[in-house]
Structure formats: C-alpha cells, structure tokens
C-alpha cells in the first residue's frame, strides 16, 4: 500500500532554514509527480510546490517562490522541501502528496500524515 | 489565480440525509476539479476527480457533477463515517483549494 512519511518539522526562528523529507513506499516513486501542500487553520489548504517524476520540472506557489526548493532522490524514494528565509506565515502542517501521473495538472491521490513547521522567535 | 468558493461553510445533517456541497471557480476550469474528505487530525483523502470520477475504494454514495465554474458534491445517504470536512480543488492551472465545508451531526 502507498505510504508517505514526512519528517523534519519543528520550531525555527524567522529567517532560518529547515529541510523537510518525505519517505515514499508502496508504489514506483520514480514514475509520479510529487507535491507539497500546507495547511493552517486560518488559510486552509495551500499548494506549495510540485516536481515532475524525473525532477526536470518544478513549480512553486508565489508565496514561497525564491525561498523554497523542491527536490527528489528517486534512487532512495525520497522527496524534499528546503524552506529558506522562513516567515511566521509559513507556520503550517506540511503534507507530502503523490500526484496522479508523471506530472502536469492532476490531483493528489495519496497524502502523508503531515509534519508541523512553526516559525517563531 | 483561480479562486475556489465553497458553500455552505458548515452543514448540519443526520445519518441517512442527502447532502449537497457546492463549489464555484472564479473562472472556467473545464472538469478539472477534485473533492477531498478530511477528518480531524488526518490527511485529506481523494474522493472524486475530473468532477465526477470516483477515486479507488470510494463508496458509491458519493457523487460529483458540474463543469466550467459550478460543481457539486452529493452524499446520498449520509453515514456516520462521513462526518468530516470536504474540500474542492481545481487543477486546471496550478492547484487551489476551496475553504472547506464541515459536515457536522445535527
């Protein structure tokens, strides 16, 4: 069965960095686009970033562009999100999600349990 | 950016009720719309994609319809396991979610 397990969340000061990781299993990781989506009580669900099956294409929400980096390691079935220059408004639960298909505008059919990032001084 | 607006925000219903949730896009998105169910403390679960296609393992009491900018999720015969928050998502141009509809026990 598909499993996505996020890690790396925690409390970090504004302006600092954090790296989230997502371990994938139960499917051919290298064949699917992957996504990061975050959620807060105030703003709800917000798409953050996406990467194609082979890492050749990436997309970012305007709110994180130039601050966050997405990458993947297909040999180890891992997805990453590097969060730089963090702001208090980046505080959220971050979900790793599997896309339907190799990439492109498709929904996400499996989600991890999420990891909480808190940006506070 | 495409904005998604759901109504109502909260819905009180009883087991066995037929429940209807509406989602409106700020511009036409063809049928590139998904519905997710989320229970407290859990990740979202894909229910429907392409406006009306049931995801694998989703009970047939869930159905979706619509195209363009108006979409509907119907639960025919609400079950105890269905009390949750439901989100629509457009994937016509990047990905945007509605604000959610909480289905609570009446």
Interface residues (C-beta under 8 A of the other chain):
Chain A: X35 X37 X44 X45 X46 X47 X50 X59 X61 X95 X100 X105 X106 X107 X108 X109 X110 X111 X112 X113 X114
Chain B: X32 X34 X42 X43 X44 X45 X46 X49 X55 X56 X87 X89 X91 X92 X93 X94 X95 X96 X97 X98 X99 X100
